Amino acid sequence: MLNLPNILTLSRIMIIPLVVTTFFFDSPAMRWTACALFTAAGITDFFDGYLARRANKVSAFGRFLDPIADKLLVATVLLLIVAFDRVGRWSYLPALVILLREITISGLREYLAELHVSVPVTKLAKAKTTVQMVALGFLIVGSASPWWIPAELIGEIGIWFAALITLITGYDYLKSGIRYMAGNPPPTGS
């Protein structure tokens, strides 16, 4: 059950309390520490799946835990950047869109799993995750970045872009899910 990919996934969850702690001791060093921890967690997100597929060690436990770890990490950081004023008020909206999409799609996946329907992750959804992670990294650092890197601006533009992609991918997943709910699954191969 516990192979290297699963350990990487679990490490992503174990990093979360450390990231939360850094927000309560705000300083440039803590912001960079939080960013480093968040980046390490993001890197494990890539490698756990890659290693599992490469070594043919994809497990039910890993398939269950990986999306939960992703959503816990992203939701935690979204809530933290809003609660600790690391994002402007206008960017509360994309943070909310991302959070609501994650919850909605998780529920949809759970429902479809009961029907024995898998919902594969699209390339656009993977791009959304990448944009989201990069944007959140910039927002974590925020004003602790060097003067010549507009981290807050880059992060806010990134989170809006991630929210746009989030709406597109969320719509695609929801459209497919509604077909199953209505009893009209898409034809095989589409």
Sine and cosine of phi, psi and omega as CSV:
sin_phi,cos_phi,sin_psi,cos_psi,sin_omega,cos_omega
0.00,0.00,-0.72,0.69,-0.01,-1.00
-0.99,-0.10,0.99,-0.13,0.11,-0.99
-0.94,-0.34,0.03,-1.00,-0.07,-1.00
-0.84,0.54,-0.72,0.69,0.03,-1.00
-0.85,0.53,-0.65,0.76,0.00,-1.00
-0.93,0.36,-0.58,0.81,0.05,-1.00
-0.90,0.44,-0.65,0.76,0.05,-1.00
-0.88,0.47,-0.67,0.74,0.02,-1.00
-0.90,0.44,-0.71,0.71,0.04,-1.00
-0.89,0.46,-0.59,0.81,0.02,-1.00
-0.89,0.46,-0.54,0.84,0.03,-1.00
-0.89,0.45,-0.63,0.78,0.03,-1.00
-0.95,0.32,-0.63,0.77,-0.03,-1.00
-0.94,0.35,-0.37,0.93,0.03,-1.00
-0.96,0.29,-0.44,0.90,-0.10,-0.99
-0.82,0.58,-0.77,0.64,0.01,-1.00
-0.87,0.49,-0.54,0.84,0.04,-1.00
-0.92,0.39,-0.67,0.74,0.04,-1.00
-0.89,0.46,-0.71,0.71,0.02,-1.00
-0.85,0.53,-0.71,0.70,-0.03,-1.00
-0.85,0.52,-0.64,0.76,-0.03,-1.00
-0.89,0.47,-0.50,0.87,0.00,-1.00
-0.93,0.38,-0.44,0.90,-0.03,-1.00
-0.99,0.11,-0.19,0.98,0.02,-1.00
-0.83,-0.55,0.88,0.47,-0.16,-0.99
-0.90,0.44,0.84,-0.55,0.12,-0.99
-0.30,-0.95,0.29,-0.96,0.05,-1.00
-0.82,0.57,-0.66,0.75,0.00,-1.00
-0.89,0.45,-0.65,0.76,0.00,-1.00
-0.94,0.35,-0.58,0.81,0.04,-1.00
-0.91,0.42,-0.67,0.74,0.02,-1.00
-0.94,0.35,-0.56,0.83,0.08,-1.00
-0.90,0.44,-0.71,0.71,0.03,-1.00
-0.87,0.49,-0.67,0.74,0.02,-1.00
-0.90,0.44,-0.67,0.74,0.02,-1.00
-0.90,0.44,-0.68,0.73,0.03,-1.00
-0.90,0.44,-0.70,0.72,0.00,-1.00
-0.90,0.44,-0.66,0.75,0.03,-1.00
-0.90,0.43,-0.69,0.73,0.04,-1.00
-0.87,0.50,-0.66,0.75,0.03,-1.00
-0.90,0.44,-0.66,0.75,0.04,-1.00
-0.89,0.46,-0.62,0.79,0.02,-1.00
-0.92,0.39,-0.62,0.78,0.04,-1.00
-0.90,0.44,-0.49,0.87,0.03,-1.00
-0.88,0.47,-0.62,0.79,0.04,-1.00
-0.95,0.31,-0.76,0.65,-0.15,-0.99
-0.95,0.30,-0.51,0.86,-0.02,-1.00
-0.89,0.46,-0.72,0.70,0.02,-1.00
-0.93,0.36,-0.67,0.74,0.00,-1.00
-0.87,0.49,-0.75,0.67,-0.02,-1.00
-0.92,0.40,-0.62,0.79,0.00,-1.00
-0.90,0.44,-0.69,0.72,0.01,-1.00
-0.93,0.35,-0.67,0.74,-0.06,-1.00
-0.91,0.42,-0.66,0.76,-0.03,-1.00
-1.00,-0.03,0.08,1.00,-0.04,-1.00
0.82,0.57,0.71,0.70,-0.02,-1.00
-0.89,-0.46,0.50,0.87,0.05,-1.00
-0.92,0.39,0.82,-0.57,-0.06,-1.00
-0.84,-0.53,0.34,-0.94,0.07,-1.00
-0.88,0.47,-0.64,0.77,0.03,-1.00
-0.87,0.49,-0.71,0.71,0.01,-1.00
-0.91,0.42,-0.68,0.73,0.02,-1.00
-0.90,0.45,-0.55,0.84,0.04,-1.00
-0.96,0.29,-0.75,0.67,-0.16,-0.99
-0.98,0.18,-0.55,0.84,-0.09,-1.00
-0.84,0.55,-0.79,0.62,0.00,-1.00
-0.92,0.40,-0.49,0.87,0.05,-1.00
-0.92,0.39,-0.71,0.71,0.02,-1.00
-0.86,0.50,-0.69,0.72,0.01,-1.00
-0.86,0.51,-0.76,0.65,-0.08,-1.00
-0.93,0.37,-0.62,0.79,0.05,-1.00
-0.88,0.47,-0.70,0.71,-0.02,-1.00
-0.90,0.44,-0.77,0.63,-0.04,-1.00
-0.91,0.42,-0.72,0.70,-0.01,-1.00
-0.87,0.49,-0.68,0.74,0.01,-1.00
-0.87,0.50,-0.74,0.67,-0.03,-1.00
-0.92,0.38,-0.63,0.77,0.06,-1.00
-0.85,0.52,-0.73,0.68,0.01,-1.00
-0.90,0.44,-0.63,0.77,0.00,-1.00
-0.91,0.40,-0.70,0.71,-0.05,-1.00
-0.92,0.39,-0.51,0.86,0.07,-1.00
-0.96,0.26,-0.74,0.67,-0.05,-1.00
-0.89,0.45,-0.54,0.84,-0.05,-1.00
-0.97,-0.23,0.36,0.93,0.09,-1.00
0.79,0.61,0.69,0.72,0.06,-1.00
-0.99,-0.10,0.11,0.99,-0.01,-1.00
-0.59,-0.81,0.60,-0.80,0.03,-1.00
-0.92,0.39,0.38,-0.92,-0.05,-1.00
-0.84,0.54,-0.57,0.82,0.01,-1.00
-0.92,0.40,-0.35,0.94,0.01,-1.00
-1.00,-0.02,0.06,1.00,0.16,-0.99
-0.90,0.44,-0.58,0.81,-0.05,-1.00
-0.88,0.48,-0.79,0.61,0.03,-1.00
-0.90,0.43,-0.53,0.85,0.05,-1.00
-0.89,0.45,-0.67,0.74,0.02,-1.00
-0.92,0.39,-0.67,0.74,0.02,-1.00
-0.86,0.52,-0.72,0.69,-0.01,-1.00
-0.89,0.46,-0.71,0.70,-0.02,-1.00
-0.89,0.45,-0.72,0.70,-0.01,-1.00
-0.91,0.41,-0.62,0.79,0.03,-1.00
-0.89,0.45,-0.69,0.72,-0.02,-1.00
-0.87,0.49,-0.68,0.73,0.01,-1.00
-0.92,0.39,-0.71,0.70,-0.02,-1.00
-0.88,0.47,-0.74,0.68,-0.03,-1.00
-0.93,0.37,-0.56,0.83,0.08,-1.00
-0.88,0.47,-0.70,0.71,0.04,-1.00
-0.89,0.45,-0.67,0.75,0.03,-1.00
-0.89,0.46,-0.71,0.71,0.02,-1.00
-0.87,0.49,-0.65,0.76,0.01,-1.00
-0.90,0.44,-0.70,0.72,0.02,-1.00
-0.88,0.48,-0.74,0.67,-0.03,-1.00
-0.92,0.39,-0.51,0.86,0.04,-1.00
-0.89,0.45,-0.58,0.82,0.07,-1.00
-0.88,0.47,-0.48,0.88,0.03,-1.00
-1.00,0.01,0.07,1.00,-0.05,-1.00
0.89,0.46,0.63,0.78,0.04,-1.00
-0.92,-0.40,0.82,-0.57,0.06,-1.00
-1.00,-0.08,0.55,-0.84,0.02,-1.00
-0.91,-0.41,0.99,-0.16,-0.04,-1.00
-0.93,0.36,0.52,-0.85,0.04,-1.00
-0.98,0.20,0.78,-0.63,-0.02,-1.00
-1.00,0.09,0.27,-0.96,0.06,-1.00
-0.89,0.45,-0.60,0.80,0.03,-1.00
-0.91,0.42,-0.61,0.79,0.04,-1.00
-0.91,0.41,-0.60,0.80,0.07,-1.00
-0.92,0.40,-0.62,0.79,0.06,-1.00
-0.90,0.44,-0.64,0.77,0.04,-1.00
-0.86,0.51,-0.70,0.72,0.00,-1.00
-0.88,0.47,-0.67,0.74,0.00,-1.00
-0.90,0.45,-0.75,0.66,0.00,-1.00
-0.87,0.49,-0.69,0.72,0.00,-1.00
-0.87,0.49,-0.72,0.69,-0.02,-1.00
-0.90,0.43,-0.68,0.73,0.02,-1.00
-0.90,0.44,-0.73,0.68,0.00,-1.00
-0.86,0.50,-0.70,0.71,-0.01,-1.00
-0.91,0.42,-0.59,0.81,0.07,-1.00
-0.86,0.51,-0.71,0.70,0.04,-1.00
-0.90,0.45,-0.63,0.78,-0.01,-1.00
-0.94,0.33,-0.53,0.85,0.07,-1.00
-0.89,0.46,-0.71,0.70,-0.01,-1.00
-0.94,0.33,-0.71,0.70,0.06,-1.00
0.78,0.63,-0.81,-0.58,-0.10,-1.00
-0.95,0.32,-0.11,0.99,0.04,-1.00
-0.99,0.12,-0.03,1.00,0.01,-1.00
-0.97,0.26,0.35,-0.94,0.08,-1.00
-0.86,0.51,0.45,-0.89,-0.09,-1.00
-0.84,0.54,-0.48,0.87,-0.07,-1.00
-1.00,0.06,-0.03,1.00,0.09,-1.00
-0.92,-0.38,0.95,-0.33,0.00,-1.00
-0.98,0.21,0.94,0.33,-0.13,-0.99
-0.85,0.53,-0.68,0.73,-0.02,-1.00
-0.89,0.45,-0.69,0.72,0.01,-1.00
-0.91,0.42,-0.72,0.69,0.02,-1.00
-0.86,0.50,-0.70,0.72,0.00,-1.00
-0.89,0.45,-0.67,0.74,-0.01,-1.00
-0.93,0.36,-0.66,0.75,0.07,-1.00
-0.89,0.46,-0.68,0.73,0.01,-1.00
-0.89,0.46,-0.65,0.76,-0.03,-1.00
-0.94,0.35,-0.56,0.83,0.09,-1.00
-0.92,0.39,-0.66,0.75,0.02,-1.00
-0.91,0.43,-0.68,0.74,0.04,-1.00
-0.88,0.47,-0.63,0.78,0.02,-1.00
-0.91,0.42,-0.61,0.79,0.05,-1.00
-0.89,0.46,-0.75,0.66,0.04,-1.00
-0.89,0.45,-0.58,0.81,0.03,-1.00
-0.86,0.51,-0.69,0.72,0.02,-1.00
-0.90,0.44,-0.67,0.75,-0.01,-1.00
-0.90,0.43,-0.78,0.63,-0.03,-1.00
-0.93,0.37,-0.60,0.80,0.04,-1.00
-0.88,0.47,-0.66,0.75,0.04,-1.00
-0.89,0.45,-0.69,0.72,0.01,-1.00
-0.87,0.49,-0.73,0.69,0.01,-1.00
-0.90,0.43,-0.69,0.72,-0.03,-1.00
-0.90,0.43,-0.66,0.75,0.02,-1.00
-0.86,0.52,-0.70,0.71,0.03,-1.00
-0.91,0.42,-0.68,0.73,0.00,-1.00
-0.91,0.42,-0.63,0.78,0.00,-1.00
-0.90,0.43,-0.56,0.83,0.05,-1.00
-0.86,0.51,-0.68,0.73,0.02,-1.00
-0.93,0.38,-0.64,0.77,0.00,-1.00
-0.90,0.44,-0.57,0.82,-0.01,-1.00
-0.99,0.13,-0.05,1.00,-0.01,-1.00
0.99,0.14,0.28,0.96,0.01,-1.00
-0.85,-0.53,0.92,0.38,-0.02,-1.00
-0.88,0.47,0.51,-0.86,0.02,-1.00
-0.88,0.47,0.49,-0.87,0.03,-1.00
-0.87,0.50,0.51,-0.86,0.01,-1.00
-0.86,0.51,0.70,-0.72,0.03,-1.00
1.00,-0.03,0.03,1.00,0.03,-1.00
-0.96,-0.30,0.00,0.00,0.00,0.00
